[in-house]
Amino acid sequence: MKILIVGAGLYGAVSARELAAAGHQVTVIDKRAHIAGNVYTEDVAGIQVHRFGAHIFHTADAAVWQYVQQFADFNRFTNEVIANYKGELYNLPFNMNTFNRMWGVTTPAEAEAKIAAQRAVLGGKTPANLEEQAISLVGTDIYEKLVKDYTAKQWGQAPRDLPAFIIRRLPVRFTFDNNYFNDPYQGIPIGGYTAMVAKMLAAPNITVTLNTDFFARRDAYLAEFDRVVFTGAIDQFCDYRFGALAYRSLRFETEVLDRDNFQGNAVINYTDAETPFTRIIEHKFFDPANSLPGHTVITHEYPQDWVPGAEPYYPVNTPATAALLARYQAFAAATYPQVRFGGRLGAYRYYNMDQVIAAALAALPAVTA
């Protein structure tokens, strides 16, 4: 088959690699000037910079971990996030170091008792929103300092107006373990994600064309190719005929500093309402062994509202958007049977990188069906 893949991010690159290996002729296009989508990294002053936010590969799926090893050597990076609340520093995820800093407790039993006492404000009810879910997990003090305002900045909504499942991604543990992820496999590809994706796309029957807008000649593409794998926004593909889905966007400010160390950690979250950004990323700490000394590169990350024309980064999953997504999926399946939708925007799901890869691999039979 002649297959067009729209988007050279992880979902598109994995799809292209495997479809080409199966003997199909694959064309990959991307509207940006680079491959790798939002995991794009580039060398800035001898440091691999994550241009679109911090991306730490982690998974509990041994098959996915083995799969990515074909394309990169990974370092042993461990994600140990720090939260800054008005100058007070706390460890994330919520663990015994956090609880000790917050309350002075020193044992798991003391921490659990403190949380249980604060959880009582819920009156035993099942959490109905993010605010209640957070309080049920870590109590009111940690919610007020480390969750409430950070969440409002990130999503542009009050936590009480967001679904409870969003906060379930945050691990809580009663040990002195600062590793943000529980997954057994974790690391950063040495040399950056762009080199990893380039290796995925390195096959004689894959053609990659950048700076190419699918929508500039959509009808021609649909007529020319037997199948299309579309990793952009499904509502945009359907001309927003039922209205736009909800997204959050981001703005990044990156600068090179003439010092060896700015903040001493890869990621520090700013959880108070007065600080306009959500976090500062210091890129050299993702792979310090392979970063040149003497300077550093930092990025301030600012969440912002999304409007058509802006870059959508995060789907905002609510009952209303789920219903709207179902309408788009039904319309697309009936109107464009040769198109398969995938990735964070095509599936309208918040995916981690390992989930993107697993979804791409699982969808391969449907692409050629």
HELIX and SHEET records of a PDB file:
HELIX    1   1 LEU A   10  ALA A   21  1                                  12    
HELIX    2   2 GLY A   37  VAL A   39  5                                   3    
HELIX    3   3 ALA A   62  VAL A   68  1                                   7    
HELIX    4   4 MET A   96  TRP A  103  1                                   8    
HELIX    5   5 PRO A  108  ARG A  119  1                                  12    
HELIX    6   6 ALA A  120  LEU A  122  5                                   3    
HELIX    7   7 LEU A  130  ILE A  142  1                                  13    
HELIX    8   8 TYR A  143  VAL A  147  3                                   5    
HELIX    9   9 LYS A  148  TRP A  155  1                                   8    
HELIX   10  10 PRO A  159  ASP A  161  5                                   3    
HELIX   11  11 ALA A  164  ARG A  169  5                                   6    
HELIX   12  12 TYR A  193  MET A  200  1                                   8    
HELIX   13  13 PHE A  214  ARG A  217  5                                   4    
HELIX   14  14 ARG A  218  GLU A  224  1                                   7    
HELIX   15  15 ILE A  234  PHE A  237  1                                   4    
HELIX   16  16 HIS A  283  PHE A  286  5                                   4    
HELIX   17  17 PRO A  288  ASN A  290  5                                   3    
HELIX   18  18 PRO A  319  THR A  335  1                                  17    
HELIX   19  19 GLY A  343  GLY A  346  1                                   4    
HELIX   20  20 MET A  353  THR A  368  1                                  16    
SHEET    1   A 5 ILE A 206  THR A 209  0                                        
SHEET    2   A 5 GLN A  25  ILE A  29  1                                        
SHEET    3   A 5 LYS A   2  VAL A   6  1                                        
SHEET    4   A 5 ARG A 227  PHE A 230  1                                        
SHEET    5   A 5 VAL A 339  PHE A 341  1                                        
SHEET    1   B 2 THR A  41  VAL A  44  0                                        
SHEET    2   B 2 ILE A  47  HIS A  50 -1                                        
SHEET    1   C 2 PHE A  57  THR A  59  0                                        
SHEET    2   C 2 TYR A 185  GLY A 187 -1                                        
SHEET    1   D 7 GLU A  88  LEU A  92  0                                        
SHEET    2   D 7 VAL A  81  TYR A  85 -1                                        
SHEET    3   D 7 VAL A 267  TYR A 270  1                                        
SHEET    4   D 7 ARG A 279  GLU A 282 -1                                        
SHEET    5   D 7 THR A 296  ASP A 305 -1                                        
SHEET    6   D 7 TYR A 247  LEU A 257 -1                                        
SHEET    7   D 7 TYR A 314  PRO A 315 -1                                        
END                                                                             
